[in-house]
Amino acid sequence: MGHALSPFGFVRSAVSALVLSGQRYHIPEQEGGSQLRWFDEALCKDLNRARRPRCYLERSATVWNGLSSPGSFVMETVPSLRFQSSGTAGFTVRNLELSPQGTYSHHSRQMVGYARLIQLAKYLFRKCDQQKWFEAHDQELSDVSTSDHVGVILRAEDGTYYCEPASINNACVRAASHLNASAGLCMRSGAVLELLDQISFEDTHLELGSSGVDLHIVSTVADIANFASGLRLDTCLFLCKKESMIFILVDHHQVLLKRGWYVEDLLIEHIYGNQGLDGYPQTSRTDSRSHTEHSNHRVQDQRRPNTEVLPYVPEAALEDPTMKEKINVIQAALDKEVHGDQLFDPEKEGQEAPKRKLLLRHAVMVSIAMILVVVVEMACIAKMVTEVQLDRNYTRFALLCLVPMFALFSLFFMIVVCGSLWQIFGPLSSLKQNSKYYSAIAPKPGRYPDLELPHITIQMPVYKEGLQGVIIPTITSVMQAVKYYEAQGGSASIFVNDDGMQLVSQDLADARKAYYEINNIGWCARPPHKEKGKKKSWGRKAEKTNDEEAETSTSYFLRKGQFKKASNMNYCLDFSLRVEDQYLAMVDTICQERGCTPEQLDPEEGNRIYQQARDHVVANDNGRTWAAGDVRVGSIILIIDSDTRVPENCLLYGALEMHESPEVALIQHASGIMQVVHNAFENGITYFTNLIYTSISFAVGMGDCAPFVGHNTFIRWDALQSIAWFDEEDKCTKFWSDSHVSEDFDVSLRLQMNNFVVRLATYHEGGFKEGVSLTVYDELARWEKYAYGCNELVFNPLYKWPYKGPITRLFWRFLFSNIKITSKITILAYIGTYYAVASALPLSLANYLIVGWFANEIDQFYLTSWKVWVGMMIVFNVLSPIGYAMLRHRMGKTTFFRSLWDTIKWTPMFLLFFGGVSFHLMKALLCHFFSIKMEWTT
């Protein structure tokens, strides 16, 4: 290296020094040279062997021309394995400066930042490519250079730019650097090509719609350098005619996708005159660029141009400092009208999330209810003591064994009395505040401007539901939420647990596969339920044939559980874990062969390895498992049903709340109702379901522990794994209990017993929507399932009582766990309602016989059905409706009399329904006690 280097030699030495060794080298004098870029093909061929094919360095013209004596440069670049494969990536180095020491130095502290930048660039490129924003032009057939101008450009913290793909022309990088942009998107979509055909040769400027976005038309991308460097990027675009593209520049990496969607909508509106497109608004910032405005970029703070706010004021007057201050006040008020509580002011609200209090109002209500239960039961006992004093018949005390049972039956009754009185007269301010178990206010996105959002997996179990009527509308709703979350910088995927894929006809299965593939949805399907048949033999024992001996266990498969949802999710989650383990094993093998770390693997190669791992696991299952797509599970899971609608911003708020509260394992969202047929029965069940969710919100807002209903719930993956176990019989890891019908109740108890918090969120105001029962048979089946599930959580089947006892081990653990005592009482009251309703039919028949045959011998301890009926009518049909109407009125949801009229209107229907549901609940309880099989699919 003692002689002068040619351009090729310079690049070979520089890249060899930086890429292959990362050590410090002296660089000799370099003469002349006005070129900005050189390619050393021989060096790139050498790098091919180490997966570093095409690389180039860009010299800073200012520094290069200023070099007149022997010297050297300091260059920062990424480690060697970060050079991507040919045609997919490249790194442009722009911070070359003179070093008096005459050495190249490599700053390893920035490697992690570069790695993240590369991952983000590749992700953005894939998403843009899926949107068809990198379309080929007819001119490319004869001129390949036009394809060198589409892709993504990102700036690192040190000012260097990363291009994806590597073929992006250097003029695009110069333009991004000139305008000091953090990210750039070179878009060539169908709308862009159509716009190029419409503009005339003389056009130099267009205003897109009424949005105030200026489209500057330039001959080539190099002409962008003629614009002022202080140009506002949120109000301008560049249409480059020679390159046939629109150059989009933004101030933040996170908003690049959102800006692309918004520009696409503006182009369609301009070309076709469609005024009804709902595009994604741009993220703009005022000239002051204050911290508050910067922190609210995830809220899509689209500020109007000053000329739109004050259209009749001259533009010159708008530049006055006093006028600007007044305009900022107006803009702040307009933003508050549009975004409401989403805006974040760090001075007023603080940088840290407020601490959540543990409320005791619910504990007060439950305590009063317990006092009432004790008073009522003691009054009955007092009558018994008085009778014994009179006739000395001590056998009456045998009736004391019934006190615990009827105390459990009356517990829910007393809680309703106390709750209704509180809804009428008590304070309700806690329903509009956040507490330990309750979220009425959504997290502030502006509080976490630099938070790296986690990957969220939307898990959706399905069965034989229709593709058009059920699955597609749900996926469409979820895709909107995924699109919004990705626009904020996060990532999400959909994981369908398709339990009907191998049961429906071939054409329907092919349609599902095609739909999942088109929408990049990962899915997994387990084999049908097939038990091993038992052949009967008469007279002598049947001998097994050779074919039967050779038959493997793969011929049979048991879909365990009476409610198949739990075993379906277990199978798919276990499959995901097996694929992940296989993937990690393959990555370790490859890294050992190459002498690198897993973090240094190319993301595209990682995806290819993952596909190989998934296919390997599928092949090992010998055709039992069908799967495709990305079945990996992120750090947060959103569980939904197949007939669900989700709010567009739910993923962002779920991620932020999980970040704020690491102790939370479940965030259960209160659901609205998605009606389908709007008949009388569906309308009535809609009213009843809304009543249930409002009552739950009231109880949790007062301080009770939140319930888990099994859907519309965010689950922390680590928390779910902490309660998993390995089933030796099925040889798989299980998370949900397939031996319980109420698998959600079981998971909630186990998580709370492991010191996790279950929380209820209501800030979406019914944005999560679920379907309700359309027929009375569906509703009865739902009540039967709930009763069966509660009974199996508390009691063992009768045949297990001799060696396991009546009470289940899980229920004993629950009773002695560290869950709040008042929450335990509430859960016991909830469970007791099913036994109370189920006992209505046998107790009514017994009352009929006892009163008719033994009217004169009835003990005063005995309470007749008439007295019970009067009490229930007063509480459930007078006091409770008034309390519910007053609660809705005080919460501002409706007027008092309108709510009261709704209750009166549906009371006859529920008198009939609950008058006949007792038989079905009793049937479900007896089926569990006597181990009679009952099954539910969804």
WOPE-V581502 format. One record per backbone hydrogen bond with DSSP energy under -1.0 kcal/mol. CO is the residue of the C=O (numbers start at 1). NH is the residue of the N-H. Records with the same first field share a line. If there is no record, write none. Layout:
CO = NH  NH
This chain:
6 = 10
7 = 11
8 = 12
9 = 13
10 = 14
11 = 15
12 = 16
13 = 17
14 = 18
15 = 19
16 = 20
17 = 22
25 = 104
36 = 59
40 = 44
41 = 45
42 = 46
43 = 47
44 = 48
47 = 50  52
48 = 51
60 = 64
61 = 65
62 = 66
64 = 67
72 = 99
79 = 82
80 = 83
85 = 88
90 = 163
92 = 161
94 = 96
97 = 74
99 = 102
106 = 108
107 = 110
108 = 111
110 = 114
111 = 115
112 = 116
113 = 117
114 = 118
115 = 119
116 = 120
117 = 121
118 = 122
119 = 123
120 = 124
121 = 125
122 = 126
123 = 127
124 = 128
125 = 129
126 = 130
127 = 131
128 = 133
129 = 132
133 = 188
137 = 140
138 = 141
139 = 142  143
143 = 146
144 = 147
145 = 148
148 = 169
151 = 186
152 = 164
153 = 184
154 = 162
156 = 159
160 = 156
161 = 92
162 = 154
163 = 90
164 = 152
165 = 168
169 = 172
170 = 174
171 = 175
172 = 176
173 = 177
174 = 178
175 = 179
176 = 181
182 = 155
183 = 250
184 = 153
185 = 248
186 = 151
187 = 246
188 = 135
189 = 193
190 = 194
191 = 195
192 = 196
193 = 197
195 = 199
204 = 217
206 = 215
208 = 211
213 = 208
214 = 237
215 = 206
216 = 239
218 = 241
219 = 242
220 = 223
221 = 224
222 = 225
223 = 226
224 = 227
228 = 231
235 = 214
237 = 216
238 = 247
239 = 218
240 = 245
245 = 240
246 = 187
247 = 238
248 = 185
250 = 182  183
253 = 256
255 = 259
256 = 260
257 = 261
258 = 262
259 = 263
260 = 264
261 = 265
262 = 266
263 = 267
264 = 268
265 = 269
266 = 270
267 = 271
268 = 272
269 = 273
277 = 279
286 = 289
290 = 294
291 = 295
294 = 297
296 = 299
297 = 300
300 = 302
301 = 284  303
305 = 308  309
306 = 310
310 = 313
314 = 318
316 = 319
317 = 320
320 = 324
321 = 325
322 = 326
323 = 327
324 = 328
325 = 329
326 = 330
327 = 331
328 = 332
329 = 333
330 = 334
331 = 335
332 = 336
333 = 337
334 = 338
335 = 339
336 = 340
339 = 342
340 = 343
345 = 349
346 = 350
357 = 436
360 = 364
361 = 365
362 = 366
363 = 367
364 = 368
365 = 369
366 = 370
367 = 371
368 = 372
369 = 373
370 = 374
371 = 375
372 = 376
373 = 377
374 = 378
375 = 379
376 = 380
377 = 381
378 = 382
379 = 383
380 = 384
381 = 385
382 = 386
383 = 387
384 = 388
385 = 389
386 = 390
387 = 391
388 = 392
392 = 394
393 = 396
394 = 397
395 = 398
396 = 399
397 = 400
398 = 401
399 = 402
400 = 403
402 = 406
403 = 407
404 = 408
405 = 409
406 = 410
410 = 414
411 = 415
412 = 416
413 = 417
414 = 418
415 = 419
416 = 420
417 = 421
418 = 422
419 = 423
420 = 424
421 = 425
422 = 426
428 = 431
429 = 432
430 = 433
437 = 760
438 = 435
439 = 762
444 = 447
445 = 448
448 = 451
455 = 636
456 = 493
457 = 638
458 = 495
459 = 640
460 = 497
462 = 499
466 = 470  471
467 = 472
470 = 474
471 = 475
472 = 476
473 = 477
474 = 478
475 = 479
476 = 480
477 = 481
478 = 482
479 = 483
480 = 484
481 = 485
482 = 486
483 = 487
485 = 490
486 = 489
491 = 456
493 = 458
494 = 522
495 = 460
496 = 498  524
497 = 462  499
500 = 503  504
505 = 509
506 = 510
507 = 511
508 = 512
509 = 513
510 = 514
511 = 515
512 = 516
513 = 517
514 = 518
515 = 519
516 = 521
517 = 520
522 = 496
523 = 628
524 = 498
525 = 626
530 = 557
545 = 549
546 = 550
552 = 555
553 = 556
557 = 530
558 = 560
562 = 936
564 = 568
565 = 569
566 = 570
567 = 571
568 = 572
569 = 573
570 = 574
571 = 575
572 = 576
573 = 577
574 = 578
575 = 579
576 = 580
577 = 581
578 = 582
579 = 583
580 = 584
581 = 585
582 = 586
583 = 587
584 = 588
585 = 589
586 = 590
587 = 591
588 = 592
589 = 593
590 = 594
591 = 595  596
597 = 600
598 = 601
602 = 606
603 = 607
604 = 608
605 = 609
606 = 610
607 = 611
608 = 612
609 = 613
610 = 614
611 = 615
612 = 616
613 = 617
614 = 618
615 = 619
616 = 620
617 = 621
619 = 622
621 = 624
626 = 525
628 = 523
635 = 717
636 = 457
637 = 715
638 = 459
639 = 712  713
645 = 769
647 = 650
649 = 653
650 = 654
651 = 655
652 = 656
653 = 657
654 = 658
655 = 659
656 = 660
657 = 661
661 = 664
663 = 757
665 = 716
666 = 759
667 = 714
668 = 761
672 = 770
679 = 683
680 = 684
681 = 685
682 = 686
683 = 687
684 = 688
685 = 689
686 = 690
687 = 691
688 = 692
689 = 693
690 = 694
691 = 695
692 = 696
693 = 697
694 = 698
695 = 699
696 = 700
697 = 701
698 = 702
699 = 704
700 = 703
702 = 362
712 = 669
713 = 639
714 = 667
715 = 637
716 = 720
717 = 721
718 = 722
721 = 724
725 = 734
727 = 731  732
732 = 727
734 = 725
741 = 743
742 = 746
743 = 747
744 = 748
745 = 749
746 = 750
747 = 751
748 = 752
749 = 753
751 = 756
752 = 755
757 = 665  666
758 = 706
759 = 668
760 = 439
761 = 670
762 = 765
768 = 672
769 = 645
770 = 674
775 = 779
776 = 780
777 = 781
778 = 782
779 = 783
780 = 784
781 = 785
782 = 786
783 = 787
784 = 788
785 = 789
786 = 790
787 = 791
788 = 792
789 = 793
790 = 794
791 = 795
794 = 808
797 = 800
798 = 801
800 = 804
801 = 805
806 = 796
808 = 812
809 = 813
810 = 814
811 = 815
812 = 816
814 = 817
820 = 824
821 = 825
822 = 826
823 = 827
824 = 828
825 = 829
826 = 830
827 = 831
828 = 832
829 = 833
831 = 835
832 = 836
833 = 837
834 = 838
835 = 839
837 = 840
839 = 843
840 = 844
841 = 845
842 = 846
843 = 847
844 = 848
845 = 849
846 = 850
847 = 851
848 = 852
849 = 853
850 = 854
859 = 862
864 = 868
865 = 869
866 = 870
867 = 871
868 = 872
869 = 873
870 = 874
871 = 875
872 = 876
873 = 877
874 = 879
875 = 880
878 = 882
879 = 883
880 = 884
881 = 885
882 = 886
883 = 887
884 = 888
885 = 889
886 = 890
887 = 891
888 = 893
889 = 892
895 = 899
896 = 900
897 = 901
898 = 902
899 = 903
900 = 904
901 = 905
902 = 906
903 = 907
906 = 910
907 = 911
908 = 912
909 = 913
910 = 914
913 = 916  917
917 = 921
918 = 922
919 = 923
920 = 924
921 = 925
922 = 926
923 = 927
924 = 928
925 = 929
926 = 930
927 = 932
928 = 931
929 = 798
936 = 564
